[in-house]
Amino acid sequence: MIRVLLLALAALLALPATAQDKLPPAPYAYRQLADPAQEAKAHALMQTLRCLQCQGQSIADSDAPIAGDMRHQVRARIEAGEEPEAIRQQLIESYGDYVSYAPVVNKLTWPLFAIPVLLLVVIALVLRRRLTARSA
């Protein structure tokens, strides 16, 4: 009896995971916009957004279901007249900073930008000290 209950519980917990791939793709996931200028804007924006599932591909190049949903969001909002930067900001708010290939300096990421500069300063000081010690 306990085995049957555990199997039923496992099936219920696995159901949402299997439902994700069975949904039909969003209308603009694989279909381009009719206006070439709008499609060019959408494609340029999609090239700068990272697929959260593939992580190494942009949403323009990925075949993952989440990338298709994100392409649909971009195209639908471009068609509605929104600016690409507003769309980017909304996607960053929804999915996090990782979705954008353009890094942003904030209170969490500033060390990533500061450490290389500090290392270059330290290297310059060490080289300067060695060169002045040799000449003396």
C-alpha positions in Angstrom: 0.0 0.0 0.0 2.8 2.4 0.9 4.6 1.6 -2.4 1.4 2.4 -4.4 1.1 5.8 -2.5 4.8 6.6 -3.2 4.4 5.8 -6.9 1.3 7.9 -7.1 3.1 10.8 -5.3 6.1 10.5 -7.6 3.9 10.5 -10.7 2.1 13.7 -9.5 5.4 15.4 -8.8 6.8 14.5 -12.2 3.7 15.7 -14.1 4.6 19.4 -14.3 8.1 18.5 -15.7 6.6 16.5 -18.5 3.9 19.0 -19.3 6.5 21.7 -20.1 7.6 20.1 -23.4 4.2 19.1 -24.5 2.9 22.7 -24.9 2.8 23.9 -28.5 5.4 26.6 -29.3 4.4 30.2 -29.0 3.2 31.8 -32.3 6.3 33.9 -32.8 8.8 31.3 -31.6 9.6 30.1 -35.1 7.8 32.6 -37.3 9.3 36.0 -38.3 7.5 39.3 -38.2 5.9 40.6 -41.4 7.7 43.9 -41.2 11.4 43.5 -42.1 12.5 46.5 -40.1 10.7 45.1 -37.0 12.2 41.7 -37.5 15.7 43.2 -37.8 15.2 45.0 -34.5 13.9 41.8 -32.9 16.7 39.7 -34.3 19.4 42.2 -33.1 17.9 42.0 -29.6 17.6 38.2 -29.6 21.3 38.0 -30.5 22.2 39.8 -27.2 20.0 37.6 -25.0 21.3 34.3 -23.6 19.3 31.1 -23.6 18.8 30.0 -20.0 18.8 26.3 -20.9 21.6 26.2 -23.4 23.7 28.9 -21.7 26.2 29.1 -24.5 23.7 30.2 -27.3 21.7 33.3 -27.9 17.9 32.8 -28.0 18.1 33.5 -31.7 20.2 30.3 -32.2 18.7 28.0 -29.6 16.0 25.4 -30.2 15.2 25.1 -26.4 11.5 25.6 -25.6 12.3 28.5 -23.2 14.3 30.2 -26.0 11.2 29.9 -28.2 9.1 31.5 -25.6 11.6 34.3 -25.2 11.7 34.9 -29.0 7.9 35.1 -29.0 8.0 37.7 -26.2 10.6 39.8 -28.1 8.8 39.6 -31.4 5.3 40.3 -29.9 6.6 43.3 -28.0 8.5 44.7 -30.9 5.4 44.3 -33.0 3.4 46.2 -30.3 5.9 49.1 -30.7 8.1 48.7 -27.6 11.7 49.7 -27.7 14.3 46.9 -27.6 16.0 48.3 -24.4 12.7 48.3 -22.5 12.2 44.6 -23.6 15.7 43.8 -22.5 15.1 45.3 -19.1 11.9 43.4 -18.6 13.6 40.1 -19.5 16.4 40.9 -17.1 13.9 41.6 -14.4 12.1 38.3 -15.2 15.1 36.0 -15.7 18.0 37.8 -14.0 21.2 39.5 -15.2 22.5 36.2 -16.6 20.1 36.5 -19.6 22.0 39.4 -21.0 25.3 39.1 -22.7 26.0 42.8 -21.8 27.3 42.7 -18.2 25.9 45.3 -15.8 27.9 46.8 -12.9 25.9 46.6 -9.7 26.6 45.9 -6.0 27.0 42.1 -6.8 29.1 42.3 -9.9 31.5 45.2 -9.2 34.3 42.9 -8.0 34.3 41.3 -11.4 35.2 44.6 -13.0 37.4 46.0 -10.2 39.7 42.9 -9.7 41.3 43.0 -13.2 42.0 46.7 -12.9 43.6 46.2 -9.4 45.7 43.3 -10.8 47.0 45.5 -13.6 47.9 48.3 -11.1 49.8 45.7 -8.9 51.6 44.3 -11.9 52.6 47.9 -13.0 53.9 48.7 -9.5 55.9 45.5 -9.3 57.4 46.1 -12.8 58.2 49.7 -12.0 59.9 48.7 -8.7 62.0 46.0 -10.5 63.0 48.3 -13.3 64.0 51.1 -11.0 66.0 48.6 -8.8 67.9 47.4 -11.8 68.8 50.8 -13.0 70.0 51.9 -9.6 
